[in-house]
Amino acid sequence: MVTACNTKTKTEPVSTIGVEVSKEQGQAFIQNDESTPTVLSIAINSPDHTTLVAAVQAADLENALVNAGPLMVFAPTNEAFDALPEGTVENLLKPENKDALANILKHHVTPGKYDKEFLKKFKKLGQANDQNTTVEVKDDDVYVGGAKILASVPAGNGIVHVVDKVILPPSEE
């Protein structure tokens, strides 16, 4: 026997006028020490990715990196950012360049959770900024958008591939 109840309730709109709202809202800012780290928390806790984290924060992409995924994040090291022409990072971190920065960062994210060996089967990947990037295999190394995968760290919502270069979208090169 199946029964059902009508549990409709009327909700009144809530006014937020006069209420200060913090920029740091959403899943990215919930503390949870018991779950598997997300791709964002792996980057935040890596001393080699402070520039990447600063860029993600400047582009307001924290919540995108804690979504259920799965996501592959190709995470350039601080040295990879340092290798860009002088002033590039500082310029991209300016508020007026937020959209360009977000486009570059999204070009480092691919839907899926593929390890380095499985990536060898691909010739290109569709990135989160709706552009493609190349996959090349040289000896036993895998290069994505010209960046060599140095290491891979599994995450609760995907995988972080540490790379040695910033992967610029085709229109940014």
Secondary structure, 3 states (H helix, E strand, C coil): CCCCCCCCCCCCCCCCCCCCCCCCCCHHHCCCCCCCCCHHHHHHCCHHHHHHHHHHHHCCCCHHHHCCCCEEEEEECHHHHHCCCCCHHHHHCCHHHHHHHHHHHHCCEEECCCCHHHHCCCCEEECCCCCEEEEEEECCEEEECCEEEEEEEEECCEEEEEECCCCCCHHHC
